[in-house]
Amino acid sequence: MSATLHKLNVYSPDSLHEALRILGEKGERVKVLAGGTDLIVQLRAGVVEPREILNIYGLDELRYIEIEGGRLRIGALTTYMDIIQSGKVAKAAPILVEASKTVGSPQIQSKGTIGGNICNASPAADSLPPLYVLNANVVLQSLDGRREIPIERFYLGYKKMDMRPEELLVEVNMPVMEDDEDAVFLKHGLRLGDAISVVNAALLVKWSDDTVKDARIALGAVAPTVVRARDAEESLRGRRLDENVMWDAAEKTLRHISPITDVRGTAEYRREIAVNLVFMGLWELAYRRGRR
Ligand SMILES: Cc1cc2nc3c(=O)[nH]c(=O)nc-3n(C[C@H](O)[C@H](O)[C@H](O)COP(=O)(O)OP(=O)(O)OC[C@H]3O[C@@H](n4cnc5c(N)ncnc54)[C@H](O)[C@@H]3O)c2cc1C
């Protein structure tokens, strides 16, 4: 049965401290609301049925983009539009700008937050493969203090996170990309705009002249969580990106994915798309480097 929104008790704290106090007191009984672009849909569909809502959207202290000590720090309430319009993100992690531009429509980009995307924990979330290849950390805070975990360790299974009921996600941060690194985001949806990913992928290459010094590849919507294609990454190290090397790496991706069939595509279709996205991503990176 769908929830009646006006029957929900909504708390709208004025400060992060107040939000953490409410969360500490209520724990799992209260559901955090950021931009609401996932949560309101889930409430209306009856997928979640909380009695109480903690509306953090007004907490401007969680809305920032900073570069500090070689790291890009993004507050949890930063929207996709903030990211798209940020010169700092364009410099430090342009792949996040690329990915943000593919999320929903301008309306969703203006309301939806990066923290909401991370905490909704969909394996198809578009910010996640870029955050994986950027080696991002998530920062969780409660009244007891803060803890920081690599994003890859944050997800424990389908929609399962290493997050306690009294914790809020407050920040995601990552190393500023170096001059010898380049990264690309690719998304395959069922239409050109406002589409949820059938498969998405992020690839980051660190170059040494014309050979790959290091590579990181992450794919979404092909397993219960985003996955790294480590065998494919390994096969690229120390190699020049010729067509054989790229196809070989792309095919090795299959060892790491276990897609399901759902309304957006069959498992077989997703396997095919995953291989092709990785090949296309490598091709694009090689092209940009002037190696093709
Ligand atoms: C029409 C439409 C198109 C969309 N297109 C895309 C798309 O192309 N790609 C994509 O990835 N997503 C898409 N989405 C999903 C959604 O917009 C994003 O996941 C968005 O980033 C969610 O952010 P939000 O602030 O709206 O989160 P909310 O809906 O407010 O929250 C989402 C979840 O995260 C929890 N949460 C939020 N913030 C925090 C926090 N700081 N700490 C702890 N828990 C928190 C909430 O309790 C809830 O469970 C689309 C949604 C719609 C309605």
The ligand as an SDF file (V2000), in Angstrom:
LIG
                    3D

 53 58  0  0  0  0  0  0  0  0999 V2000
   12.8870   10.9370  -13.3490 C   0  0  0  0  0  0  0  0  0  0  0  0
   14.1070   10.4310  -12.6320 C   0  0  0  0  0  0  0  0  0  0  0  0
   15.2650   10.1960  -13.3570 C   0  0  0  0  0  0  0  0  0  0  0  0
   16.4110    9.7210  -12.7110 C   0  0  0  0  0  0  0  0  0  0  0  0
   17.5430    9.4940  -13.4580 N   0  0  0  0  0  0  0  0  0  0  0  0
   18.6600    9.0250  -12.8700 C   0  0  0  0  0  0  0  0  0  0  0  0
   19.8330    8.7550  -13.6370 C   0  0  0  0  0  0  0  0  0  0  0  0
   19.8830    8.9680  -14.8670 O   0  0  0  0  0  0  0  0  0  0  0  0
   20.9100    8.2650  -12.9840 N   0  0  0  0  0  0  0  0  0  0  0  0
   20.9220    8.0380  -11.6380 C   0  0  0  0  0  0  0  0  0  0  0  0
   21.9340    7.5910  -11.0970 O   0  0  0  0  0  0  0  0  0  0  0  0
   19.8210    8.2870  -10.8840 N   0  0  0  0  0  0  0  0  0  0  0  0
   18.7040    8.7680  -11.4570 C   0  0  0  0  0  0  0  0  0  0  0  0
   17.5820    9.0120  -10.6960 N   0  0  0  0  0  0  0  0  0  0  0  0
   17.6230    8.7190   -9.2730 C   0  0  0  0  0  0  0  0  0  0  0  0
   17.9290    9.9330   -8.3470 C   0  0  0  0  0  0  0  0  0  0  0  0
   17.6420   11.1590   -8.9780 O   0  0  0  0  0  0  0  0  0  0  0  0
   19.3850    9.9620   -7.8570 C   0  0  0  0  0  0  0  0  0  0  0  0
   19.7390    8.7390   -7.2650 O   0  0  0  0  0  0  0  0  0  0  0  0
   19.6500   11.1110   -6.8780 C   0  0  0  0  0  0  0  0  0  0  0  0
   21.0280   11.3310   -6.7700 O   0  0  0  0  0  0  0  0  0  0  0  0
   19.0810   10.8520   -5.4840 C   0  0  0  0  0  0  0  0  0  0  0  0
   19.4290   11.9670   -4.6740 O   0  0  0  0  0  0  0  0  0  0  0  0
   18.3610   12.6670   -3.7260 P   0  0  0  0  0  0  0  0  0  0  0  0
   19.0590   13.7920   -3.0500 O   0  0  0  0  0  0  0  0  0  0  0  0
   17.1270   13.0120   -4.4640 O   0  0  0  0  0  0  0  0  0  0  0  0
   18.1020   11.4740   -2.6880 O   0  0  0  0  0  0  0  0  0  0  0  0
   16.7970   11.0960   -1.8030 P   0  0  0  0  0  0  0  0  0  0  0  0
   15.7140   10.6240   -2.7040 O   0  0  0  0  0  0  0  0  0  0  0  0
   16.4740   12.2290   -0.8980 O   0  0  0  0  0  0  0  0  0  0  0  0
   17.3990    9.9110   -0.9650 O   0  0  0  0  0  0  0  0  0  0  0  0
   17.7780    8.6950   -1.5750 C   0  0  0  0  0  0  0  0  0  0  0  0
   18.1660    7.6910   -0.4900 C   0  0  0  0  0  0  0  0  0  0  0  0
   19.3610    8.0680    0.1590 O   0  0  0  0  0  0  0  0  0  0  0  0
   19.1670    8.3200    1.5700 C   0  0  0  0  0  0  0  0  0  0  0  0
   19.9800    9.5090    1.8290 N   0  0  0  0  0  0  0  0  0  0  0  0
   20.0240   10.6410    1.0810 C   0  0  0  0  0  0  0  0  0  0  0  0
   20.9810   11.4580    1.5280 N   0  0  0  0  0  0  0  0  0  0  0  0
   21.5530   10.8440    2.6010 C   0  0  0  0  0  0  0  0  0  0  0  0
   22.6280   11.1940    3.4730 C   0  0  0  0  0  0  0  0  0  0  0  0
   23.3130   12.3310    3.3350 N   0  0  0  0  0  0  0  0  0  0  0  0
   22.9610   10.3280    4.4730 N   0  0  0  0  0  0  0  0  0  0  0  0
   22.2910    9.1530    4.6150 C   0  0  0  0  0  0  0  0  0  0  0  0
   21.2840    8.7600    3.8020 N   0  0  0  0  0  0  0  0  0  0  0  0
   20.9210    9.5970    2.8020 C   0  0  0  0  0  0  0  0  0  0  0  0
   17.6680    8.5060    1.7200 C   0  0  0  0  0  0  0  0  0  0  0  0
   17.2270    8.1070    3.0150 O   0  0  0  0  0  0  0  0  0  0  0  0
   17.1220    7.5770    0.6400 C   0  0  0  0  0  0  0  0  0  0  0  0
   17.1340    6.2460    1.0920 O   0  0  0  0  0  0  0  0  0  0  0  0
   16.4110    9.4930  -11.3140 C   0  0  0  0  0  0  0  0  0  0  0  0
   15.2350    9.7480  -10.5780 C   0  0  0  0  0  0  0  0  0  0  0  0
   14.1060   10.2090  -11.2190 C   0  0  0  0  0  0  0  0  0  0  0  0
   12.8550   10.4710  -10.4140 C   0  0  0  0  0  0  0  0  0  0  0  0
  1  2  1  0
  2  3  1  0
  2 52  2  0
  3  4  2  0
  4  5  1  0
  4 50  1  0
  5  6  2  0
  6  7  1  0
  6 13  1  0
  7  8  2  0
  7  9  1  0
  9 10  1  0
 10 11  2  0
 10 12  1  0
 12 13  2  0
 13 14  1  0
 14 15  1  0
 14 50  1  0
 15 16  1  0
 16 17  1  0
 16 18  1  0
 18 19  1  0
 18 20  1  0
 20 21  1  0
 20 22  1  0
 22 23  1  0
 23 24  1  0
 24 25  2  0
 24 26  1  0
 24 27  1  0
 27 28  1  0
 28 29  2  0
 28 30  1  0
 28 31  1  0
 31 32  1  0
 32 33  1  0
 33 34  1  0
 33 48  1  0
 34 35  1  0
 35 36  1  0
 35 46  1  0
 36 37  1  0
 36 45  1  0
 37 38  2  0
 38 39  1  0
 39 40  1  0
 39 45  2  0
 40 41  1  0
 40 42  2  0
 42 43  1  0
 43 44  2  0
 44 45  1  0
 46 47  1  0
 46 48  1  0
 48 49  1  0
 50 51  2  0
 51 52  1  0
 52 53  1  0
M  END
$$$$
